[in-house]
């Protein structure tokens, strides 16, 4: 899916230098950066949601004993 993004001249230059030095395309690195960044953002928001559920008392924190006891079957 084609998407356009405006980059600062500094970021554009850094990306161009990296591409030249490694022989990979700028598009390759942009995909890598977006994929990794998206994973980080997803992790952040999932963690924030979990913390909010804890604050509201919707989730319970287990001690390690409770956790492992629940694993025995």
PQR file of N, CA, C, O and H, with PARSE charges and radii, in Angstrom:
ATOM      1  N   UNK A   1       0.844  -1.159   0.000 -0.4000 1.5000
ATOM      2  CA  UNK A   1       0.000   0.000   0.000 -0.0000 2.0000
ATOM      3  C   UNK A   1       0.899   1.235   0.000  0.5500 1.7000
ATOM      4  O   UNK A   1       1.630   1.459   0.965 -0.5500 1.4000
ATOM      5  N   UNK A   2       0.860   2.018  -1.033 -0.4000 1.5000
ATOM      6  CA  UNK A   2       1.695   3.222  -1.089 -0.0000 2.0000
ATOM      7  C   UNK A   2       1.274   4.241  -0.031  0.5500 1.7000
ATOM      8  O   UNK A   2       0.090   4.520   0.154 -0.5500 1.4000
ATOM      9  H   UNK A   2       0.266   1.836  -1.817  0.4000 1.0000
ATOM     10  N   UNK A   3       2.264   4.782   0.647 -0.4000 1.5000
ATOM     11  CA  UNK A   3       2.037   5.798   1.661 -0.0000 2.0000
ATOM     12  C   UNK A   3       3.166   6.814   1.546  0.5500 1.7000
ATOM     13  O   UNK A   3       4.309   6.446   1.274 -0.5500 1.4000
ATOM     14  H   UNK A   3       3.227   4.556   0.496  0.4000 1.0000
ATOM     15  N   UNK A   4       2.859   8.069   1.748 -0.4000 1.5000
ATOM     16  CA  UNK A   4       3.929   9.070   1.708 -0.0000 2.0000
ATOM     17  C   UNK A   4       4.134   9.646   3.098  0.5500 1.7000
ATOM     18  O   UNK A   4       3.196   9.784   3.882 -0.5500 1.4000
ATOM     19  H   UNK A   4       1.931   8.368   1.969  0.4000 1.0000
ATOM     20  N   UNK A   5       5.391   9.978   3.383 -0.4000 1.5000
ATOM     21  CA  UNK A   5       5.769  10.520   4.682 -0.0000 2.0000
ATOM     22  C   UNK A   5       6.766  11.644   4.439  0.5500 1.7000
ATOM     23  O   UNK A   5       7.683  11.503   3.630 -0.5500 1.4000
ATOM     24  H   UNK A   5       6.154   9.866   2.746  0.4000 1.0000
ATOM     25  N   UNK A   6       6.590  12.751   5.132 -0.4000 1.5000
ATOM     26  CA  UNK A   6       7.553  13.849   5.043 -0.0000 2.0000
ATOM     27  C   UNK A   6       8.606  13.653   6.138  0.5500 1.7000
ATOM     28  O   UNK A   6       8.284  13.487   7.315 -0.5500 1.4000
ATOM     29  H   UNK A   6       5.846  12.866   5.790  0.4000 1.0000
ATOM     30  N   UNK A   7       9.851  13.679   5.720 -0.4000 1.5000
ATOM     31  CA  UNK A   7      10.962  13.537   6.654 -0.0000 2.0000
ATOM     32  C   UNK A   7      11.751  14.833   6.697  0.5500 1.7000
ATOM     33  O   UNK A   7      11.829  15.559   5.706 -0.5500 1.4000
ATOM     34  H   UNK A   7      10.113  13.814   4.765  0.4000 1.0000
ATOM     35  N   UNK A   8      12.331  15.114   7.842 -0.4000 1.5000
ATOM     36  CA  UNK A   8      13.223  16.274   7.917 -0.0000 2.0000
ATOM     37  C   UNK A   8      14.448  15.986   7.060  0.5500 1.7000
ATOM     38  O   UNK A   8      14.763  14.830   6.776 -0.5500 1.4000
ATOM     39  H   UNK A   8      12.268  14.524   8.647  0.4000 1.0000
ATOM     40  N   UNK A   9      15.126  17.033   6.658 -0.4000 1.5000
ATOM     41  CA  UNK A   9      16.323  16.840   5.828 -0.0000 2.0000
ATOM     42  C   UNK A   9      17.388  16.048   6.581  0.5500 1.7000
ATOM     43  O   UNK A   9      18.129  15.274   5.976 -0.5500 1.4000
ATOM     44  H   UNK A   9      14.871  17.972   6.889  0.4000 1.0000
ATOM     45  N   UNK A  10      17.466  16.237   7.889 -0.4000 1.5000
ATOM     46  CA  UNK A  10      18.448  15.487   8.692 -0.0000 2.0000
ATOM     47  C   UNK A  10      18.138  13.988   8.669  0.5500 1.7000
ATOM     48  O   UNK A  10      19.040  13.174   8.472 -0.5500 1.4000
ATOM     49  H   UNK A  10      16.864  16.865   8.381  0.4000 1.0000
ATOM     50  N   UNK A  11      16.884  13.624   8.867 -0.4000 1.5000
ATOM     51  CA  UNK A  11      16.496  12.212   8.867 -0.0000 2.0000
ATOM     52  C   UNK A  11      16.676  11.631   7.468  0.5500 1.7000
ATOM     53  O   UNK A  11      17.168  10.513   7.320 -0.5500 1.4000
ATOM     54  H   UNK A  11      16.152  14.286   9.027  0.4000 1.0000
ATOM     55  N   UNK A  12      16.287  12.371   6.460 -0.4000 1.5000
ATOM     56  CA  UNK A  12      16.462  11.917   5.079 -0.0000 2.0000
ATOM     57  C   UNK A  12      17.932  11.630   4.781  0.5500 1.7000
ATOM     58  O   UNK A  12      18.257  10.622   4.153 -0.5500 1.4000
ATOM     59  H   UNK A  12      15.887  13.279   6.580  0.4000 1.0000
ATOM     60  N   UNK A  13      18.814  12.512   5.230 -0.4000 1.5000
ATOM     61  CA  UNK A  13      20.252  12.329   5.002 -0.0000 2.0000
ATOM     62  C   UNK A  13      20.766  11.103   5.752  0.5500 1.7000
ATOM     63  O   UNK A  13      21.527  10.311   5.197 -0.5500 1.4000
ATOM     64  H   UNK A  13      18.551  13.331   5.740  0.4000 1.0000
ATOM     65  N   UNK A  14      20.360  10.944   6.994 -0.4000 1.5000
ATOM     66  CA  UNK A  14      20.794   9.774   7.768 -0.0000 2.0000
ATOM     67  C   UNK A  14      20.329   8.482   7.102  0.5500 1.7000
ATOM     68  O   UNK A  14      21.080   7.511   7.020 -0.5500 1.4000
ATOM     69  H   UNK A  14      19.742  11.587   7.445  0.4000 1.0000
ATOM     70  N   UNK A  15      19.100   8.482   6.634 -0.4000 1.5000
ATOM     71  CA  UNK A  15      18.551   7.317   5.964 -0.0000 2.0000
ATOM     72  C   UNK A  15      19.304   7.031   4.667  0.5500 1.7000
ATOM     73  O   UNK A  15      19.607   5.877   4.364 -0.5500 1.4000
ATOM     74  H   UNK A  15      18.490   9.271   6.701  0.4000 1.0000
ATOM     75  N   UNK A  16      19.606   8.075   3.906 -0.4000 1.5000
ATOM     76  CA  UNK A  16      20.339   7.915   2.648 -0.0000 2.0000
ATOM     77  C   UNK A  16      21.740   7.360   2.901  0.5500 1.7000
ATOM     78  O   UNK A  16      22.195   6.469   2.185 -0.5500 1.4000
ATOM     79  H   UNK A  16      19.361   9.012   4.153  0.4000 1.0000
ATOM     80  N   UNK A  17      22.417   7.880   3.910 -0.4000 1.5000
ATOM     81  CA  UNK A  17      23.768   7.403   4.241 -0.0000 2.0000
ATOM     82  C   UNK A  17      23.722   5.937   4.653  0.5500 1.7000
ATOM     83  O   UNK A  17      24.551   5.141   4.211 -0.5500 1.4000
ATOM     84  H   UNK A  17      22.047   8.604   4.493  0.4000 1.0000
ATOM     85  N   UNK A  18      22.767   5.579   5.488 -0.4000 1.5000
ATOM     86  CA  UNK A  18      22.629   4.186   5.913 -0.0000 2.0000
ATOM     87  C   UNK A  18      22.391   3.276   4.719  0.5500 1.7000
ATOM     88  O   UNK A  18      22.988   2.203   4.626 -0.5500 1.4000
ATOM     89  H   UNK A  18      22.093   6.225   5.847  0.4000 1.0000
ATOM     90  N   UNK A  19      21.531   3.694   3.813 -0.4000 1.5000
ATOM     91  CA  UNK A  19      21.229   2.884   2.630 -0.0000 2.0000
ATOM     92  C   UNK A  19      22.469   2.697   1.769  0.5500 1.7000
ATOM     93  O   UNK A  19      22.735   1.589   1.303 -0.5500 1.4000
ATOM     94  H   UNK A  19      21.046   4.565   3.889  0.4000 1.0000
ATOM     95  N   UNK A  20      23.220   3.749   1.555 -0.4000 1.5000
ATOM     96  CA  UNK A  20      24.429   3.659   0.739 -0.0000 2.0000
ATOM     97  C   UNK A  20      25.465   2.764   1.406  0.5500 1.7000
ATOM     98  O   UNK A  20      26.067   1.912   0.752 -0.5500 1.4000
ATOM     99  H   UNK A  20      23.004   4.649   1.934  0.4000 1.0000
ATOM    100  N   UNK A  21      25.673   2.954   2.694 -0.4000 1.5000
ATOM    101  CA  UNK A  21      26.687   2.179   3.415 -0.0000 2.0000
ATOM    102  C   UNK A  21      26.368   0.692   3.460  0.5500 1.7000
ATOM    103  O   UNK A  21      27.282  -0.132   3.480 -0.5500 1.4000
ATOM    104  H   UNK A  21      25.184   3.646   3.225  0.4000 1.0000
ATOM    105  N   UNK A  22      25.103   0.337   3.475 -0.4000 1.5000
ATOM    106  CA  UNK A  22      24.722  -1.067   3.626 -0.0000 2.0000
ATOM    107  C   UNK A  22      24.269  -1.724   2.329  0.5500 1.7000
ATOM    108  O   UNK A  22      24.131  -2.945   2.263 -0.5500 1.4000
ATOM    109  H   UNK A  22      24.360   1.006   3.459  0.4000 1.0000
ATOM    110  N   UNK A  23      24.038  -0.913   1.293 -0.4000 1.5000
ATOM    111  CA  UNK A  23      23.584  -1.479   0.027 -0.0000 2.0000
ATOM    112  C   UNK A  23      22.114  -1.861   0.028  0.5500 1.7000
ATOM    113  O   UNK A  23      21.651  -2.555  -0.877 -0.5500 1.4000
ATOM    114  H   UNK A  23      24.150   0.079   1.347  0.4000 1.0000
ATOM    115  N   UNK A  24      21.395  -1.423   1.013 -0.4000 1.5000
ATOM    116  CA  UNK A  24      19.950  -1.676   1.066 -0.0000 2.0000
ATOM    117  C   UNK A  24      19.217  -0.401   0.671  0.5500 1.7000
ATOM    118  O   UNK A  24      19.793   0.687   0.663 -0.5500 1.4000
ATOM    119  H   UNK A  24      21.771  -0.859   1.749  0.4000 1.0000
ATOM    120  N   UNK A  25      17.947  -0.550   0.347 -0.4000 1.5000
ATOM    121  CA  UNK A  25      17.173   0.621  -0.066 -0.0000 2.0000
ATOM    122  C   UNK A  25      16.665   1.394   1.149  0.5500 1.7000
ATOM    123  O   UNK A  25      16.549   0.852   2.248 -0.5500 1.4000
ATOM    124  H   UNK A  25      17.478  -1.434   0.353  0.4000 1.0000
ATOM    125  N   UNK A  26      16.369   2.665   0.926 -0.4000 1.5000
ATOM    126  CA  UNK A  26      15.756   3.462   1.978 -0.0000 2.0000
ATOM    127  C   UNK A  26      14.407   2.858   2.347  0.5500 1.7000
ATOM    128  O   UNK A  26      14.030   2.856   3.519 -0.5500 1.4000
ATOM    129  H   UNK A  26      16.463   3.106   0.033  0.4000 1.0000
ATOM    130  N   UNK A  27      13.673   2.346   1.357 -0.4000 1.5000
ATOM    131  CA  UNK A  27      12.366   1.732   1.619 -0.0000 2.0000
ATOM    132  C   UNK A  27      12.509   0.544   2.566  0.5500 1.7000
ATOM    133  O   UNK A  27      11.664   0.336   3.436 -0.5500 1.4000
ATOM    134  H   UNK A  27      13.978   2.347   0.405  0.4000 1.0000
ATOM    135  N   UNK A  28      13.573  -0.232   2.399 -0.4000 1.5000
ATOM    136  CA  UNK A  28      13.811  -1.373   3.289 -0.0000 2.0000
ATOM    137  C   UNK A  28      13.888  -0.892   4.741  0.5500 1.7000
ATOM    138  O   UNK A  28      13.230  -1.440   5.625 -0.5500 1.4000
ATOM    139  H   UNK A  28      14.259  -0.063   1.692  0.4000 1.0000
ATOM    140  N   UNK A  29      14.705   0.143   4.969 -0.4000 1.5000
ATOM    141  CA  UNK A  29      14.876   0.628   6.337 -0.0000 2.0000
ATOM    142  C   UNK A  29      13.612   1.286   6.871  0.5500 1.7000
ATOM    143  O   UNK A  29      13.302   1.154   8.055 -0.5500 1.4000
ATOM    144  H   UNK A  29      15.240   0.588   4.251  0.4000 1.0000
ATOM    145  N   UNK A  30      12.890   1.981   6.028 -0.4000 1.5000
ATOM    146  CA  UNK A  30      11.628   2.573   6.483 -0.0000 2.0000
ATOM    147  C   UNK A  30      10.660   1.481   6.917  0.5500 1.7000
ATOM    148  O   UNK A  30       9.988   1.622   7.939 -0.5500 1.4000
ATOM    149  H   UNK A  30      13.142   2.088   5.067  0.4000 1.0000
ATOM    150  N   UNK A  31      10.579   0.388   6.148 -0.4000 1.5000
ATOM    151  CA  UNK A  31       9.713  -0.727   6.555 -0.0000 2.0000
ATOM    152  C   UNK A  31      10.166  -1.303   7.886  0.5500 1.7000
ATOM    153  O   UNK A  31       9.345  -1.556   8.767 -0.5500 1.4000
ATOM    154  H   UNK A  31      11.125   0.274   5.318  0.4000 1.0000
ATOM    155  N   UNK A  32      11.475  -1.513   8.037 -0.4000 1.5000
ATOM    156  CA  UNK A  32      12.011  -2.066   9.283 -0.0000 2.0000
ATOM    157  C   UNK A  32      11.691  -1.155  10.469  0.5500 1.7000
ATOM    158  O   UNK A  32      11.258  -1.621  11.524 -0.5500 1.4000
ATOM    159  H   UNK A  32      12.142  -1.308   7.320  0.4000 1.0000
ATOM    160  N   UNK A  33      11.906   0.128  10.284 -0.4000 1.5000
ATOM    161  CA  UNK A  33      11.667   1.090  11.360 -0.0000 2.0000
ATOM    162  C   UNK A  33      10.186   1.112  11.731  0.5500 1.7000
ATOM    163  O   UNK A  33       9.843   1.124  12.913 -0.5500 1.4000
ATOM    164  H   UNK A  33      12.257   0.506   9.427  0.4000 1.0000
ATOM    165  N   UNK A  34       9.317   1.116  10.736 -0.4000 1.5000
ATOM    166  CA  UNK A  34       7.879   1.150  11.001 -0.0000 2.0000
ATOM    167  C   UNK A  34       7.426  -0.129  11.688  0.5500 1.7000
ATOM    168  O   UNK A  34       6.664  -0.075  12.654 -0.5500 1.4000
ATOM    169  H   UNK A  34       9.596   1.107   9.776  0.4000 1.0000
ATOM    170  N   UNK A  35       7.883  -1.276  11.203 -0.4000 1.5000
ATOM    171  CA  UNK A  35       7.469  -2.538  11.832 -0.0000 2.0000
ATOM    172  C   UNK A  35       7.907  -2.607  13.283  0.5500 1.7000
ATOM    173  O   UNK A  35       7.116  -2.964  14.157 -0.5500 1.4000
ATOM    174  H   UNK A  35       8.502  -1.319  10.418  0.4000 1.0000
ATOM    175  N   UNK A  36       9.171  -2.267  13.549 -0.4000 1.5000
ATOM    176  CA  UNK A  36       9.667  -2.317  14.932 -0.0000 2.0000
ATOM    177  C   UNK A  36       8.976  -1.268  15.788  0.5500 1.7000
ATOM    178  O   UNK A  36       8.579  -1.541  16.921 -0.5500 1.4000
ATOM    179  H   UNK A  36       9.814  -1.977  12.839  0.4000 1.0000
ATOM    180  N   UNK A  37       8.835  -0.072  15.243 -0.4000 1.5000
ATOM    181  CA  UNK A  37       8.180   0.993  15.983 -0.0000 2.0000
ATOM    182  C   UNK A  37       6.734   0.661  16.287  0.5500 1.7000
ATOM    183  O   UNK A  37       6.239   0.967  17.372 -0.5500 1.4000
ATOM    184  H   UNK A  37       9.157   0.150  14.323  0.4000 1.0000
ATOM    185  N   UNK A  38       6.052   0.036  15.337 -0.4000 1.5000
ATOM    186  CA  UNK A  38       4.659  -0.343  15.545 -0.0000 2.0000
ATOM    187  C   UNK A  38       4.548  -1.383  16.653  0.5500 1.7000
ATOM    188  O   UNK A  38       3.640  -1.313  17.482 -0.5500 1.4000
ATOM    189  H   UNK A  38       6.455  -0.213  14.456  0.4000 1.0000
ATOM    190  N   UNK A  39       5.457  -2.338  16.672 -0.4000 1.5000
ATOM    191  CA  UNK A  39       5.461  -3.329  17.753 -0.0000 2.0000
ATOM    192  C   UNK A  39       5.644  -2.648  19.107  0.5500 1.7000
ATOM    193  O   UNK A  39       4.967  -2.988  20.078 -0.5500 1.4000
ATOM    194  H   UNK A  39       6.194  -2.395  15.998  0.4000 1.0000
ATOM    195  N   UNK A  40       6.562  -1.685  19.165 -0.4000 1.5000
ATOM    196  CA  UNK A  40       6.807  -0.970  20.423 -0.0000 2.0000
ATOM    197  C   UNK A  40       5.570  -0.197  20.862  0.5500 1.7000
ATOM    198  O   UNK A  40       5.208  -0.217  22.038 -0.5500 1.4000
ATOM    199  H   UNK A  40       7.112  -1.408  18.376  0.4000 1.0000
ATOM    200  N   UNK A  41       4.919   0.487  19.919 -0.4000 1.5000
ATOM    201  CA  UNK A  41       3.727   1.266  20.247 -0.0000 2.0000
ATOM    202  C   UNK A  41       2.590   0.343  20.688  0.5500 1.7000
ATOM    203  O   UNK A  41       1.879   0.646  21.646 -0.5500 1.4000
ATOM    204  H   UNK A  41       5.213   0.503  18.963  0.4000 1.0000
ATOM    205  N   UNK A  42       2.419  -0.781  19.989 -0.4000 1.5000
ATOM    206  CA  UNK A  42       1.391  -1.748  20.388 -0.0000 2.0000
ATOM    207  C   UNK A  42       1.647  -2.255  21.800  0.5500 1.7000
ATOM    208  O   UNK A  42       0.730  -2.318  22.619 -0.5500 1.4000
ATOM    209  H   UNK A  42       2.997  -1.026  19.211  0.4000 1.0000
ATOM    210  N   UNK A  43       2.904  -2.619  22.087 -0.4000 1.5000
ATOM    211  CA  UNK A  43       3.260  -3.092  23.429 -0.0000 2.0000
ATOM    212  C   UNK A  43       2.945  -2.035  24.476  0.5500 1.7000
ATOM    213  O   UNK A  43       2.403  -2.348  25.536 -0.5500 1.4000
ATOM    214  H   UNK A  43       3.650  -2.568  21.422  0.4000 1.0000
ATOM    215  N   UNK A  44       3.281  -0.789  24.183 -0.4000 1.5000
ATOM    216  CA  UNK A  44       3.030   0.301  25.118 -0.0000 2.0000
ATOM    217  C   UNK A  44       1.538   0.422  25.428  0.5500 1.7000
ATOM    218  O   UNK A  44       1.146   0.485  26.593 -0.5500 1.4000
ATOM    219  H   UNK A  44       3.721  -0.535  23.322  0.4000 1.0000
ATOM    220  N   UNK A  45       0.710   0.454  24.385 -0.4000 1.5000
ATOM    221  CA  UNK A  45      -0.722   0.638  24.610 -0.0000 2.0000
ATOM    222  C   UNK A  45      -1.366  -0.571  25.274  0.5500 1.7000
ATOM    223  O   UNK A  45      -2.284  -0.414  26.079 -0.5500 1.4000
ATOM    224  H   UNK A  45       1.028   0.402  23.438  0.4000 1.0000
ATOM    225  N   UNK A  46      -0.904  -1.765  24.954 -0.4000 1.5000
ATOM    226  CA  UNK A  46      -1.426  -2.949  25.635 -0.0000 2.0000
ATOM    227  C   UNK A  46      -1.061  -2.917  27.116  0.5500 1.7000
ATOM    228  O   UNK A  46      -1.878  -3.270  27.967 -0.5500 1.4000
ATOM    229  H   UNK A  46      -0.158  -1.893  24.301  0.4000 1.0000
ATOM    230  N   UNK A  47       0.163  -2.496  27.423 -0.4000 1.5000
ATOM    231  CA  UNK A  47       0.587  -2.388  28.824 -0.0000 2.0000
ATOM    232  C   UNK A  47      -0.202  -1.300  29.541  0.5500 1.7000
ATOM    233  O   UNK A  47      -0.600  -1.480  30.692 -0.5500 1.4000
ATOM    234  H   UNK A  47       0.826  -2.209  26.732  0.4000 1.0000
ATOM    235  N   UNK A  48      -0.432  -0.177  28.873 -0.4000 1.5000
ATOM    236  CA  UNK A  48      -1.211   0.907  29.486 -0.0000 2.0000
ATOM    237  C   UNK A  48      -2.633   0.457  29.772  0.5500 1.7000
ATOM    238  O   UNK A  48      -3.188   0.786  30.820 -0.5500 1.4000
ATOM    239  H   UNK A  48      -0.109  -0.031  27.938  0.4000 1.0000
ATOM    240  N   UNK A  49      -3.230  -0.291  28.852 -0.4000 1.5000
ATOM    241  CA  UNK A  49      -4.576  -0.821  29.076 -0.0000 2.0000
ATOM    242  C   UNK A  49      -4.598  -1.779  30.261  0.5500 1.7000
ATOM    243  O   UNK A  49      -5.521  -1.742  31.075 -0.5500 1.4000
ATOM    244  H   UNK A  49      -2.779  -0.558  28.001  0.4000 1.0000
ATOM    245  N   UNK A  50      -3.580  -2.637  30.359 -0.4000 1.5000
ATOM    246  CA  UNK A  50      -3.508  -3.582  31.476 -0.0000 2.0000
ATOM    247  C   UNK A  50      -3.362  -2.842  32.799  0.5500 1.7000
ATOM    248  O   UNK A  50      -3.989  -3.217  33.790 -0.5500 1.4000
ATOM    249  H   UNK A  50      -2.831  -2.666  29.698  0.4000 1.0000
ATOM    250  N   UNK A  51      -2.539  -1.793  32.827 -0.4000 1.5000
ATOM    251  CA  UNK A  51      -2.379  -1.010  34.050 -0.0000 2.0000
ATOM    252  C   UNK A  51      -3.688  -0.325  34.442  0.5500 1.7000
ATOM    253  O   UNK A  51      -4.015  -0.245  35.626 -0.5500 1.4000
ATOM    254  H   UNK A  51      -2.029  -1.488  32.022  0.4000 1.0000
ATOM    255  N   UNK A  52      -4.423   0.160  33.475 -0.4000 1.5000
ATOM    256  CA  UNK A  52      -5.702   0.806  33.766 -0.0000 2.0000
ATOM    257  C   UNK A  52      -6.701  -0.192  34.332  0.5500 1.7000
ATOM    258  O   UNK A  52      -7.459   0.146  35.241 -0.5500 1.4000
ATOM    259  H   UNK A  52      -4.157   0.096  32.513  0.4000 1.0000
ATOM    260  N   UNK A  53      -6.715  -1.418  33.809 -0.4000 1.5000
ATOM    261  CA  UNK A  53      -7.598  -2.456  34.361 -0.0000 2.0000
ATOM    262  C   UNK A  53      -7.214  -2.760  35.804  0.5500 1.7000
ATOM    263  O   UNK A  53      -8.089  -2.973  36.644 -0.5500 1.4000
ATOM    264  H   UNK A  53      -6.099  -1.692  33.071  0.4000 1.0000
ATOM    265  N   UNK A  54      -5.915  -2.784  36.102 -0.4000 1.5000
ATOM    266  CA  UNK A  54      -5.467  -3.000  37.479 -0.0000 2.0000
ATOM    267  C   UNK A  54      -5.924  -1.860  38.379  0.5500 1.7000
ATOM    268  O   UNK A  54      -6.409  -2.106  39.483 -0.5500 1.4000
ATOM    269  H   UNK A  54      -5.205  -2.611  35.419  0.4000 1.0000
ATOM    270  N   UNK A  55      -5.778  -0.624  37.929 -0.4000 1.5000
ATOM    271  CA  UNK A  55      -6.197   0.534  38.737 -0.0000 2.0000
ATOM    272  C   UNK A  55      -7.692   0.502  39.031  0.5500 1.7000
ATOM    273  O   UNK A  55      -8.131   0.887  40.115 -0.5500 1.4000
ATOM    274  H   UNK A  55      -5.383  -0.424  37.032  0.4000 1.0000
ATOM    275  N   UNK A  56      -8.472   0.037  38.050 -0.4000 1.5000
ATOM    276  CA  UNK A  56      -9.924  -0.017  38.245 -0.0000 2.0000
ATOM    277  C   UNK A  56     -10.350  -1.254  39.033  0.5500 1.7000
ATOM    278  O   UNK A  56     -11.529  -1.407  39.350 -0.5500 1.4000
ATOM    279  H   UNK A  56      -8.116  -0.275  37.170  0.4000 1.0000
ATOM    280  N   UNK A  57      -9.408  -2.132  39.350 -0.4000 1.5000
ATOM    281  CA  UNK A  57      -9.717  -3.338  40.099 -0.0000 2.0000
ATOM    282  C   UNK A  57     -10.333  -4.438  39.256  0.5500 1.7000
ATOM    283  O   UNK A  57     -10.908  -5.382  39.797 -0.5500 1.4000
ATOM    284  H   UNK A  57      -8.450  -2.007  39.093  0.4000 1.0000
ATOM    285  N   UNK A  58     -10.221  -4.330  37.942 -0.4000 1.5000
ATOM    286  CA  UNK A  58     -10.802  -5.334  37.051 -0.0000 2.0000
ATOM    287  C   UNK A  58      -9.905  -6.560  36.899  0.5500 1.7000
ATOM    288  O   UNK A  58     -10.385  -7.645  36.569 -0.5500 1.4000
ATOM    289  H   UNK A  58      -9.753  -3.563  37.503  0.4000 1.0000
ATOM    290  N   UNK A  59      -8.623  -6.392  37.135 -0.4000 1.5000
ATOM    291  CA  UNK A  59      -7.668  -7.497  37.080 -0.0000 2.0000
ATOM    292  C   UNK A  59      -7.024  -7.656  38.445  0.5500 1.7000
ATOM    293  O   UNK A  59      -7.007  -6.724  39.249 -0.5500 1.4000
ATOM    294  H   UNK A  59      -8.233  -5.511  37.403  0.4000 1.0000
ATOM    295  N   UNK A  60      -6.498  -8.837  38.699 -0.4000 1.5000
ATOM    296  CA  UNK A  60      -5.887  -9.143  39.986 -0.0000 2.0000
ATOM    297  C   UNK A  60      -4.419  -9.471  39.770  0.5500 1.7000
ATOM    298  O   UNK A  60      -4.058 -10.118  38.787 -0.5500 1.4000
ATOM    299  H   UNK A  60      -6.512  -9.594  38.046  0.4000 1.0000
ATOM    300  N   UNK A  61      -3.584  -9.027  40.683 -0.4000 1.5000
ATOM    301  CA  UNK A  61      -2.168  -9.384  40.661 -0.0000 2.0000
ATOM    302  C   UNK A  61      -1.999 -10.625  41.528  0.5500 1.7000
ATOM    303  O   UNK A  61      -2.453 -10.670  42.671 -0.5500 1.4000
ATOM    304  H   UNK A  61      -3.877  -8.502  41.482  0.4000 1.0000
ATOM    305  N   UNK A  62      -1.341 -11.624  40.965 -0.4000 1.5000
ATOM    306  CA  UNK A  62      -1.090 -12.863  41.699 -0.0000 2.0000
ATOM    307  C   UNK A  62       0.329 -12.867  42.239  0.5500 1.7000
ATOM    308  O   UNK A  62       1.246 -12.347  41.603 -0.5500 1.4000
ATOM    309  H   UNK A  62      -0.972 -11.588  40.036  0.4000 1.0000
ATOM    310  N   UNK A  63       0.505 -13.449  43.404 -0.4000 1.5000
ATOM    311  CA  UNK A  63       1.864 -13.693  43.893 -0.0000 2.0000
ATOM    312  C   UNK A  63       2.440 -14.835  43.069  0.5500 1.7000
ATOM    313  O   UNK A  63       1.707 -15.543  42.378 -0.5500 1.4000
ATOM    314  H   UNK A  63      -0.239 -13.872  43.921  0.4000 1.0000
ATOM    315  N   UNK A  64       3.745 -15.010  43.145 -0.4000 1.5000
ATOM    316  CA  UNK A  64       4.324 -16.111  42.376 -0.0000 2.0000
ATOM    317  C   UNK A  64       3.817 -17.460  42.873  0.5500 1.7000
ATOM    318  O   UNK A  64       3.703 -18.404  42.092 -0.5500 1.4000
ATOM    319  H   UNK A  64       4.340 -14.435  43.707  0.4000 1.0000
ATOM    320  N   UNK A  65       3.511 -17.557  44.165 -0.4000 1.5000
ATOM    321  CA  UNK A  65       2.967 -18.812  44.689 -0.0000 2.0000
ATOM    322  C   UNK A  65       1.589 -19.101  44.081  0.5500 1.7000
ATOM    323  O   UNK A  65       1.305 -20.229  43.678 -0.5500 1.4000
ATOM    324  H   UNK A  65       3.603 -16.790  44.800  0.4000 1.0000
ATOM    325  N   UNK A  66       0.738 -18.066  44.019 -0.4000 1.5000
ATOM    326  CA  UNK A  66      -0.594 -18.240  43.430 -0.0000 2.0000
ATOM    327  C   UNK A  66      -0.501 -18.606  41.950  0.5500 1.7000
ATOM    328  O   UNK A  66      -1.238 -19.459  41.456 -0.5500 1.4000
ATOM    329  H   UNK A  66       0.969 -17.150  44.347  0.4000 1.0000
ATOM    330  N   UNK A  67       0.421 -17.942  41.261 -0.4000 1.5000
ATOM    331  CA  UNK A  67       0.592 -18.219  39.840 -0.0000 2.0000
ATOM    332  C   UNK A  67       0.974 -19.676  39.611  0.5500 1.7000
ATOM    333  O   UNK A  67       0.333 -20.374  38.825 -0.5500 1.4000
ATOM    334  H   UNK A  67       1.020 -17.249  41.663  0.4000 1.0000
ATOM    335  N   UNK A  68       2.023 -20.136  40.301 -0.4000 1.5000
ATOM    336  CA  UNK A  68       2.510 -21.498  40.093 -0.0000 2.0000
ATOM    337  C   UNK A  68       1.501 -22.540  40.605  0.5500 1.7000
ATOM    338  O   UNK A  68       1.380 -23.628  40.043 -0.5500 1.4000
ATOM    339  H   UNK A  68       2.544 -19.569  40.939  0.4000 1.0000
ATOM    340  N   UNK A  69       0.795 -22.195  41.657 -0.4000 1.5000
ATOM    341  CA  UNK A  69      -0.227 -23.116  42.160 -0.0000 2.0000
ATOM    342  C   UNK A  69      -1.298 -23.320  41.082  0.5500 1.7000
ATOM    343  O   UNK A  69      -1.814 -24.426  40.918 -0.5500 1.4000
ATOM    344  H   UNK A  69       0.893 -21.311  42.114  0.4000 1.0000
ATOM    345  N   UNK A  70      -1.623 -22.269  40.361 -0.4000 1.5000
ATOM    346  CA  UNK A  70      -2.609 -22.369  39.298 -0.0000 2.0000
ATOM    347  C   UNK A  70      -2.127 -23.186  38.119  0.5500 1.7000
ATOM    348  O   UNK A  70      -2.936 -23.641  37.311 -0.5500 1.4000
ATOM    349  H   UNK A  70      -1.204 -21.371  40.494  0.4000 1.0000
ATOM    350  N   UNK A  71      -0.800 -23.382  38.004 -0.4000 1.5000
ATOM    351  CA  UNK A  71      -0.244 -24.142  36.888 -0.0000 2.0000
ATOM    352  C   UNK A  71      -0.239 -25.644  37.167  0.5500 1.7000
ATOM    353  O   UNK A  71      -0.117 -26.446  36.241 -0.5500 1.4000
ATOM    354  H   UNK A  71      -0.143 -23.012  38.660  0.4000 1.0000
ATOM    355  N   UNK A  72      -0.369 -26.020  38.416 -0.4000 1.5000
ATOM    356  CA  UNK A  72      -0.381 -27.451  38.772 -0.0000 2.0000
ATOM    357  C   UNK A  72      -1.710 -28.065  38.369  0.5500 1.7000
ATOM    358  O   UNK A  72      -2.783 -27.532  38.648 -0.5500 1.4000
ATOM    359  H   UNK A  72      -0.469 -25.368  39.168  0.4000 1.0000
ATOM    360  N   UNK A  73      -1.600 -29.183  37.717 -0.4000 1.5000
ATOM    361  CA  UNK A  73      -2.843 -29.878  37.339 -0.0000 2.0000
ATOM    362  C   UNK A  73      -2.602 -31.358  37.259  0.5500 1.7000
ATOM    363  O   UNK A  73      -3.522 -32.118  36.956 -0.5500 1.4000
ATOM    364  H   UNK A  73      -0.728 -29.616  37.490  0.4000 1.0000
TER
END
